[in-house]
Amino acid sequence: MAHQPHRTDELQHASFLIILAVVSLLMAVIILPFAQPLLWAGLSAIMFQPLYRYILKHMRGRRNPAAGVTLLIIFFVLMVPALWLATMVVQEAFTLLTTLQQQPLDLAVLFDQVYGMLPKVAQQAVDRGGWGDVTTVQARLQELLTESAGMIASQAVSIGGGALNFFLAFGVALYVMYFLIRDGERIGRTVLCAVPVERSIAERLAQRFLGIVRATIKGTGVVALVQGALGAITLTIAGVPSSLLFGVIMTIFALVPVIGSGAVWVPAGLYLLLIGDYWQGLFVLLTGFFIISSADNVLRPILVGRDTGIPDWIILVTTLGGISLVGFSGIVLGPLVAGLFLASWSILREQRDEDEEASQEMDNINVDASGRSIAPAEAG
């Protein structure tokens, strides 16, 4: 009977944990339709905290106006140009596909040119592999172009039909971003206090998370944007049509390790050489090799200062997995999850090492204490 109150307390505590888990799960299900806007709002609030602090300092600590000015800067400097760029890219993509439908590439001529440059052994290997017949490839390419044009047209219609959902999500992101910019630090401290983890571990995990976010967005996103912009300028100078579209594609490929922006400028330069535009092709290849590819090595140390500590192969796998799971947001979400995964295990290892060191020190203290206590007895 003496243990009954203790058991009741345990039962009440377990019931509360179950209720907490169920309510948290329901909350996650409810906000799931706005998961991506909330993700980008949170990442933007983290990235633009230094700007908010700078404005807050000049506004003498008035948090509401400072957060509003910060949000206006983000909106007009980043979001409006991004929306305009997206519209231009869709237009260029549709124009390019329409042009290729009306004036298809003559793969036979290109194949003959490449085939003629190959050594005899390579030509024989191509013949044995059955790659010499380009008629089937040409027909398949035309079918693919037709399907792509229809897909873009249908997507444009669906985007127009879902405009209300887009603007709703966009508005939610802006609204949440305002409060996260203004109250982000306070919310972070509250979450750290509420998380059922040792405070030192929670603080280290939060620091690693902020470092990974900044390294991923600044060290990868900004570098990819710079490479895409340099690629678009290079292709424009070389006279390549739809250079803006290819610049955006280059930016997307630059976000993926191993593949990189070379997946666009290398074929573009080789194609220009094949069709006889020799100086344009050399210009694209040399600029891509010496300038576009070097942007990563030059900008990443300046923007981040050090590497994220995530191996490239893990970034590649998690990026592709994130894209397949949640779409374009997976480009950022995948490496973030990978970074948190590695950081969590690293903190666990550090915690175990600290516990072992503390245990060894305690054992040494006990041994010294017992030695000192025995010594007088032996002397007597």
N, C-alpha and C positions, 0 to 999 in steps of 0.2 A: 504493500500500500504506500510505502514511503517513496517508491519510484514512480508513482502514477503521475504527479505533476510534471516530472521531467519528461516522461513519454508524451504527455499532452503537448508540451512545448515543442518537442521534436516533430510531432504530427502537424502542429500548426505551422511550423517553419517549412516543412516539406510541402504542405498545401499552398503556402504563399509562393514558393518557388515554382510550383506547377502553374499557378495562376499567372505568375510573371512570365513564364515561358509561353503560355498560350496567348496572352495579350501581346507579347512582343512578336509572335508569329503572325497574329492577325494584323498588327501594325505594318509588318513587312509586306503582307499580301495587299493591303490597302494602298500603300505608296508604290507598289511595283510598277504600275503604269507610268509613273513619273520618275522611275529609277535613274534613267539616263540624264534628264534635265537636272535632277538633284546631284548626280555625280559631277557633272560639269560645273554646277554652281559651287559645290564644295571645293573642287580643284581650283577654280578661278579665285575663290575667296582666299585660299591658301597662297596662291601665287601673287596676288595683288595686296597682301597685307602690308608689305613695305611701302607701297604707294599710299595706302590708307593712313599709315602712321605719319608719313611725310605731310599729307594734307591736314591730318588732325593736329599736328604740331603748329602749322601755320594758321589754323582756325582756332587756336587757343583752347583745345580740348573739347570743342563742340562736336560730339560724335555723330549726331544725325545729319547735319550738313556735310560733314566730312565723308560719311558713307555715301550720301547722295551724289556728291561731286565725283567720288571714285567710280561709282556705278555709271555715271554719265560718260566719263572718260572711257571706260571699258566698252560701253555701248557704241559710241561714235568712232572710236579709234580702231576697235577690233570687230565688233559684231556687224556693223553696217557694211564695212568693206568685205567681210566674209560672205555676207548674203549676196552682195553685188557680184563677187567673184564666182559664187556658186551658180548664179543665173547665167553669167557669161560662159562658164564651162559647159553647162547643159546645152546652150545654143551652139557652141563650137562642136560639141560631140555630135549633135544631130546634123549639123552642116557637113561634118567630115564623113559621116556614114552615108548621107545622101550623095555626096560627091563620089565616094567609092562605089556606090551602087550604079551611078550613071557612067562613071569612067573607071572601071575595075582595073586593078593592077595586072599587068601582063606577066604572070609568074613564069611563063615559058621563057621569055627573054631574059629575065633575071636569073633563072636557073641555068640557062646556057652560059651566061657570063660567069657565074660562080663555078659551074662545072668545068669551064675552060681554064680557070685559074688553078684547079686542083692538079696534084701530081697524078701520074698514071695509076699508081697503086690505089689511091683514093677514088679515082674514077671507076676502077674495076669494082671496088667495094660498094660504091653507090649503085652500080648496075646490078650486082648480085643481090643487093637489098631491095631492089624493085622501086627505088626512089626516083628513077628516071622518068616515070610517067607522072607529069604534073597536071594532067587533065582532071583527074579525080580531085586533086587538091584545090584546083581552081574552082571547080563546081561547088565543093564544100565551103570554100571561102565565100562565095556569093550567097549561099544559103545562110551562112553565119551572119553576114552583113545584113541580110534581109531580116533575120530574126532579131538582131541587135537593134535595128532601126525601129522595129515594131515594139520591142521591149522598152526602149527609151520613150517612145510615144505613149505607151500605156502607163509607164511610170509617171510621166508628166501629167496625164489625166488624173491618176490616183493622187498625186501630190496636190493638184488643184482641188480635188474632192476632199482631201484631208487637211485643207488649209486651216480649218477651225482647230483641229487637234494640234497642228504645228504651233499656231499662235498661242494656244492655251498652254502648251508645254514651254514655249519660249517665255511667256509671261510668268509662269510659275518659277522658272529658273531665275529670271531677273528679280522677282520678289524675294525668293529665298536667298539669293546672292547678297541682297542689300543687308539682310539681318546677319548673315554669316560674316560679311565683311565687318559690320559694326560690332557684333558680339562674339566673333569667332574664338578669341582667346578665352573669354569667360565660359563659353560653351565647352571648350576643350578642357579647361580645368574642372568643370562640373563632371564631365564624362570620366576623367581620370580618377576623380574621387569616388564615383559610383561603380566603376568597374571592379568586379570581385577578384582582383589580382593584386599582388603586393605592389605598393606604391612605387618603389624603385624600378620594378620591372615594367609597370605601366608607363612611367616617364621615359624610360629608355626606348620602349617600343614606339611611343609617340614621337620621340626625336628621330628615330630611324624612319618612321613613316613620312614625316615632313621632309627629311633629306631625300628619300626616294621619290616623293612627288616632285620636288624641285629639280632633281637630277633627270627624271623622266621627261618632264615638260620642257625645262630649259635646255638640258643637254641633248635631248633627242628631238623634241618638237620644234624648237627654234632652229636647230641645225638643219632639220628636214625642210623647213620653210625657206631658209636661206638657199639651200641647194636647189629647191624647186624654182625659186625666183631666178637664180643664176642660170639654171637650165632653160627656163622660158626665155630669158634675154638672149642666151646663146642661140637657141633655135630660131628666134625672131631675126637675129642678125644673119643667120645662115639661110633665111628665106623659107623655113619649113612652115607649112600651113598649120593652123590650129596649135600654135606654139603654147598658148595659155593652157589648153587642155593637157598637152604633154608635160607642161611644167607642174600641173597639179598631180598628174600620174607619177611624175618623178618624186614629188614630195611624199606621196603615199609609199612608194617603194623605198624611199630613204628612211622611213620609219621602221622598216623591217630589216633586222640585221642579216648579214651574209649577202642578201640580194642587193640592196642599196640602189642609189639613183642610176648606177651604170646600166641597169636593166632597160633604161630608156635611151640615154644618150649614146651608148655603144651601138645598138642597132640603127639609130638614126644616122650616126656618122658613117657606118658601113653602107647603109642604103644610099646616102648621097654619093659616096665613092662609086658604087655600082652603076648609078644612073649618069655618071660622068661629071657631077658637080664636085670636082676634086678639091678646090680650095675650101668650099663649104664643109665637105666631109672632114678634111684635115683640121679645120677650125673647130668643129664640134668635138672631135676626138681629143685634140690637144687641150682644149679648154676644159673638157670633162675630166681629163686625167690630171691636169696640173692645178686647176682652180676649183671645180665643183667637188671633186673627191677630197681635196685638201681642206675644204671648209670644215669638215668634221674634226680634223686634227688641230686646226687653229682655234675654232670657236668653243669646242667642248671644254678645254681646260679653263678658258676665260669665264664661261658661263657657270660652270659647275665647280671647278677647282680640283675635283678628284672624281674617280669613277664610282659608279653605284655599287660595285662589287658583285654584280650579277653577271655570270658568264653569258657570252653571246648566244650559245646554243639554247640556254634556258629562256632568254629573251625571245629568240626566234619561235620556239615551241609555244610559249605562253601568248605571244602576240597573235600567231595564227589560230591558236585555240580560242583566244578571246574574241577574235573577229568572227569565227564560226559560231560562237555562242551568243554574243550580244551585238554583233555588227561592228560598225566603225568605232564605237566606243571601246571595243576590245583592244585597239591599238594602244591605248593608255592603261586600260583596266588590267590587261594580261600582265605586263611588266610590274604593275603595282602589286598585284597578288603574289607574283613571284618574289618581289623584294620583301614583302611582309612575311612570306613563308620562310625565306632564308634568314631574315632578321629574327624571327621568333625562335628558330632553332639555334641561332647563334647566341641569343640572350639566354636560352635554356642551358647551353654549354657553359657560358660565362658564369651563370648562377651556380651551377654544379661545382665549377672550379673554385668559386668564392666560398661555397659551403665546405668543400674539402679543406681549403686553406684554414678556414676558421676552426674546423674540427681538429686539424693537426696542431694549431696553436693552442687550443684548449687542452689537448692531450699533453703537449709539452709543459703547459702551466701546471697540470695535475701531477706530472712526473716530478717537476721541480719542487712543488709543494710537498709531495710525499717524501722526497729525498731530504728536504730540510727538516721535516718532522721526525724522520728516522735518525738523522745524524746525532742529535743530542742523546738519544737513548743508547746508541752505540758507544758514544763517548763515556757515558756513565758506566 
